[in-house]
Amino acid sequence: MAKQWSLTNGGIIYKDKLCMILGSEIETAEVNENGKTGSAHNLCYFPYLKDIKAFSKEMSKYINNITLSSQRASISAYKLISIVEKHNGVLIPAHAFTPYKSFYGNCTDRLEKIFKEKYADIPAIELRIKF
């Protein structure tokens, strides 16, 4: 069995050549200012195995089956970003402009309306571009 090593600044080196960044994609339930509901996907990345394990344990309160590959949580992205940050992670809105399961696709016209004062904590958004 190959050894795994945690890197000082986060990530895991596998077989001396592959750096893995630990993460999870979580679908949140959103309600916009007009009362319309929608869903959005969020990428949550963590530096260390202990962080993502603690995140998963906490998220099991909001997810029916934590072992599935695609997760729908019964919380908003506003609550999710607080949980992610509590466990040393960062949240990135996933495929932010696609028509389904995205913030701009079916939830809001501004991320600031969803994340409020935590809007400044979002380092990036993921774009889904076809070439």
DAUR-V771167 format. One record per residue. N is the residue number from 1. RES is the residue in three letters. PSI is psi in whole degrees, 0 to 359 (999 if undefined). D_FIRST is the distance of its C-alpha to the first C-alpha in Angstrom with 2 decimals. Layout:
# DAUR-V771167
[[N:RES:PSI:D_FIRST] [N:RES:PSI:D_FIRST]]
This chain:
# DAUR-V771167
[[1:MET:137:0.00] [2:ALA:149:3.78] [3:LYS:152:6.56] [4:GLN:141:9.50] [5:TRP:131:13.01] [6:SER:137:16.24] [7:LEU:150:19.04] [8:THR:317:22.36] [9:ASN:13:24.31] [10:GLY:159:21.86] [11:GLY:168:18.99] [12:ILE:132:15.27] [13:ILE:128:13.81] [14:TYR:130:10.62] [15:LYS:35:9.32] [16:ASP:11:12.58] [17:LYS:348:14.81] [18:LEU:121:14.95] [19:CYS:120:16.92] [20:MET:133:16.94] [21:ILE:125:20.11] [22:LEU:132:19.99] [23:GLY:175:22.88] [24:SER:145:24.78] [25:GLU:123:27.86] [26:ILE:132:30.55] [27:GLU:129:33.90] [28:THR:160:36.81] [29:ALA:124:40.33] [30:GLU:149:43.10] [31:VAL:122:46.87] [32:ASN:182:48.93] [33:GLU:342:52.31] [34:ASN:6:54.16] [35:GLY:1:52.33] [36:LYS:138:50.42] [37:THR:153:46.88] [38:GLY:171:43.91] [39:SER:149:40.13] [40:ALA:146:37.92] [41:HIS:144:34.23] [42:ASN:136:32.68] [43:LEU:130:29.47] [44:CYS:119:28.09] [45:TYR:144:25.69] [46:PHE:146:24.20] [47:PRO:325:22.94] [48:TYR:154:20.47] [49:LEU:320:18.27] [50:LYS:326:20.84] [51:ASP:313:23.59] [52:ILE:330:22.42] [53:LYS:317:21.64] [54:ALA:321:25.19] [55:PHE:312:26.60] [56:SER:319:25.17] [57:LYS:314:26.59] [58:GLU:321:29.95] [59:MET:340:30.02] [60:SER:344:29.57] [61:LYS:335:33.27] [62:TYR:358:34.27] [63:ILE:133:32.02] [64:ASN:313:32.44] [65:ASN:96:28.91] [66:ILE:344:26.38] [67:THR:355:23.52] [68:LEU:157:25.39] [69:SER:330:24.52] [70:SER:125:28.08] [71:GLN:128:29.65] [72:ARG:120:33.38] [73:ALA:146:34.31] [74:SER:49:37.77] [75:ILE:167:38.43] [76:SER:164:39.82] [77:ALA:329:38.09] [78:TYR:316:40.27] [79:LYS:321:38.67] [80:LEU:317:35.16] [81:ILE:326:35.47] [82:SER:320:36.42] [83:ILE:317:33.34] [84:VAL:312:31.06] [85:GLU:324:32.81] [86:LYS:330:32.64] [87:HIS:29:28.83] [88:ASN:23:28.96] [89:GLY:178:28.50] [90:VAL:147:30.68] [91:LEU:134:32.20] [92:ILE:122:33.08] [93:PRO:129:35.33] [94:ALA:147:33.70] [95:HIS:61:35.69] [96:ALA:338:38.73] [97:PHE:3:41.42] [98:THR:154:40.38] [99:PRO:331:42.95] [100:TYR:147:40.77] [101:LYS:40:38.37] [102:SER:160:39.21] [103:PHE:307:41.44] [104:TYR:337:43.97] [105:GLY:323:43.76] [106:ASN:18:44.94] [107:CYS:317:45.06] [108:THR:168:47.01] [109:ASP:355:48.68] [110:ARG:128:47.34] [111:LEU:330:44.03] [112:GLU:331:46.09] [113:LYS:331:47.69] [114:ILE:311:44.35] [115:PHE:349:42.73] [116:LYS:232:46.04] [117:GLU:344:45.69] [118:LYS:359:41.90] [119:TYR:322:42.52] [120:ALA:343:42.22] [121:ASP:354:38.62] [122:ILE:113:37.44] [123:PRO:340:36.04] [124:ALA:170:35.94] [125:ILE:152:36.24] [126:GLU:133:34.24] [127:LEU:140:36.41] [128:ARG:107:35.73] [129:ILE:130:37.30] [130:LYS:134:37.54] [131:PHE:999:38.08]]
